Structures are given as C-alpha cells and as structure tokens.
Amino acid sequence: MPPLYADQRRPFIYPLKGRVITKFRDEYWHQKEQKYLRHTGIDIKGKSGNKIVAAGNGYVSYVGFSPIGGRTIVIEHNKKIRTTYLNLSNIFISFGDYVRQGEKIATIGAESDPSNTEVHLHFGVIYDGKYLDPEDLLSISYEDISKYLYLNYLANDFYIQTHLSHKPVKYIW
C-alpha cells in the first residue's frame, strides 16, 4: 500500500491509501453518453468518509463541480503540473489556499463516476495540458529525477537536458 504522509524523498505521494481499481487509459462504458471512454487518471478504492491528502505542495486553483466526478479539487504544483481530485464529499480547503504534501484536503463519498461504481477517489495528473499516468508520477523520487537530467554549465547560465528529449532547456540564474 502507498504511504499516506509527507515524504521528503518524493515530490508526490498517493492522496488515498487504497488499491487502484481503474488504471490510467483503461476503457470504460459511459452509460449516459452510450459510448466507451478512456480513463484520464486512476481510481483508488476507499470507503465513504476516507480522508484525502494533497499529493504535493501547491496552490488550490479550483474547487467546484465536475459533471463526471462531482465535487472536485485541482492543485497547481507549478506552472506545468496540476493534480485533480474527484468524487469528493467534504472539502476542507478553498480556492487560493497553499497546501502541503500530506495535508488533509477532503473526504470521499460520491458514487456517480461512470468509470467505476465503487466508492473511490479519481486522481489525475495534468502536465502541460496533457493527462499523464499518475502512477508514473507517484513512483518518482528526487533521486530518480537526477538520473534524467544533465547540467551543462556555461558563462552566467546553464542548460538542463533530459535523457528523453535531448533538447536543452535554458535557465538563467
């Protein structure tokens, strides 16, 4: 089972301790729309009233309602990474709040999500406007991140280059 507390070694933690019952990109039948859809996050099984914690530090950028997932929270962790929390019953934070990893933000209880009929948290990750597999993000440690970056120092600045893209990104200090 994943930890449910702040972890200084990881930028993100599981927001609910439980079993993943619907995985990222799993196909499911949407009864109301009468078609199959692909899942944009993971569903973590829980019980009504289970507490949900912030997966990482960030600012609350949305508290409201989603047509598919009911009560919803979005946390912006930086300019590119946002996490989404759906199927909530009680919400304990407000728009604009700063939350810390492991801080209680809500409880679950809604059962109207078409991807799974069991009580669960739908947890999603959006990076640069695209959905990512949350389990990939949750498996990263700060030690892992350093394996994917090269620093090329130049006069008064440096470039970060990843193993994956080999396209340098310039950062000036």
C-alpha positions in Angstrom: 0.0 0.0 0.0 1.2 3.5 -0.7 2.2 5.8 2.1 -0.3 8.5 3.3 2.0 11.1 4.8 4.5 13.7 3.6 7.7 12.1 2.2 10.7 14.3 1.8 12.2 11.9 -0.7 9.3 12.2 -3.2 7.7 15.2 -4.9 4.3 13.4 -4.9 2.5 10.8 -2.7 -0.7 8.8 -3.0 -3.6 11.0 -1.9 -5.5 8.0 -0.5 -4.3 4.7 0.9 -6.0 2.0 -1.2 -6.0 -0.3 -4.2 -6.0 1.2 -7.7 -9.3 -0.2 -9.2 -9.3 1.6 -12.5 -6.0 2.4 -14.2 -4.9 5.2 -16.5 -6.3 4.8 -20.0 -8.5 1.8 -19.0 -11.6 1.8 -21.2 -15.0 2.0 -19.5 -18.6 2.3 -20.6 -20.2 5.7 -20.1 -23.9 4.9 -19.7 -25.2 8.4 -20.2 -23.2 9.1 -23.4 -23.7 5.5 -24.6 -20.0 5.1 -25.6 -16.7 3.8 -24.4 -14.2 6.3 -23.0 -10.6 6.1 -21.9 -9.8 6.9 -18.2 -7.8 10.0 -17.7 -6.5 9.2 -14.2 -6.6 6.4 -11.6 -9.4 5.4 -9.3 -8.3 4.5 -5.8 -10.8 2.4 -3.8 -11.8 3.7 -0.5 -14.7 4.0 1.9 -17.2 6.9 2.2 -15.6 9.4 4.6 -11.9 8.4 4.0 -9.6 11.4 4.1 -7.8 12.6 1.0 -4.5 14.4 1.3 -2.6 16.7 -1.1 -0.3 14.7 -3.2 2.2 17.5 -3.3 2.8 21.1 -2.3 0.9 23.7 -4.3 -1.9 26.2 -4.6 -5.5 25.3 -4.9 -6.5 26.5 -8.3 -10.1 25.1 -8.5 -12.7 24.0 -6.0 -16.0 23.2 -7.6 -18.0 20.7 -9.6 -17.2 18.3 -12.5 -20.0 16.8 -14.5 -18.4 13.3 -14.3 -16.7 13.4 -10.9 -18.9 15.7 -8.8 -17.1 17.8 -6.2 -13.6 18.4 -7.4 -10.3 20.0 -6.3 -7.4 21.0 -8.6 -4.0 21.8 -7.1 -1.4 23.6 -9.2 2.1 22.5 -8.2 4.0 24.7 -10.6 3.3 26.3 -14.0 3.0 22.9 -15.7 1.8 20.3 -13.2 -1.7 20.1 -11.8 -3.3 17.3 -9.8 -7.1 16.6 -9.8 -9.2 15.0 -7.1 -12.8 14.0 -7.9 -15.7 12.2 -6.2 -15.3 14.2 -3.0 -17.9 14.6 -0.3 -16.5 17.2 2.1 -13.9 19.8 1.1 -11.7 21.4 3.7 -9.7 23.9 1.6 -10.6 26.9 -0.5 -9.5 28.4 -3.8 -6.1 30.1 -3.4 -5.0 28.2 -0.3 -1.5 26.9 -0.2 -1.4 23.2 0.8 1.5 21.0 1.8 2.1 17.4 0.8 0.1 15.1 3.1 -2.3 17.8 4.3 -6.0 16.8 4.6 -7.9 18.5 1.8 -11.2 16.4 1.6 -13.1 13.2 2.1 -14.5 10.9 -0.5 -18.1 9.5 -0.8 -19.6 10.4 -4.2 -20.6 7.4 -6.3 -21.7 9.0 -9.6 -18.4 8.5 -11.5 -19.1 6.3 -14.6 -15.6 4.8 -14.6 -16.3 2.7 -11.5 -19.4 2.1 -9.3 -17.4 1.5 -6.1 -16.6 4.4 -3.7 -13.2 5.8 -4.9 -11.1 8.8 -5.4 -10.4 9.7 -9.0 -6.9 11.1 -9.1 -5.5 12.7 -12.2 -2.3 14.5 -13.3 -2.1 17.1 -16.0 1.3 18.1 -17.3 1.5 21.0 -19.8 -2.2 20.5 -20.7 -1.9 16.7 -21.2 -3.0 13.9 -18.9 -0.2 11.7 -17.6 -0.4 8.3 -15.8 -0.5 9.3 -12.1 1.3 6.0 -11.2 4.3 7.1 -13.2 4.4 10.4 -11.3 3.8 8.8 -7.9 6.8 6.4 -8.5 9.3 9.2 -8.9 11.7 10.0 -6.1 14.1 13.0 -6.1 16.9 10.6 -6.6 15.2 9.3 -9.8 14.8 12.8 -11.2 18.6 13.4 -11.2 19.1 10.3 -13.4 17.2 12.1 -16.2 19.0 15.5 -16.1 22.3 16.7 -17.4 23.6 20.1 -16.4 25.8 21.9 -19.0 27.3 24.9 -17.3 28.2 28.0 -19.4 29.2 31.5 -18.5 26.4 33.1 -16.4 23.8 30.4 -17.2 23.3 26.7 -17.7 21.2 24.3 -19.7 19.2 21.3 -18.5 19.0 18.5 -20.9 16.9 15.3 -20.3 17.8 11.8 -21.4 14.4 11.5 -23.1 14.3 14.6 -25.3 17.9 15.6 -25.7 16.5 19.1 -26.2 18.2 21.6 -23.9 16.1 24.0 -21.9 17.9 27.2 -20.9 17.7 28.5 -17.3 19.5 31.8 -16.4 20.4 32.5 -12.8 
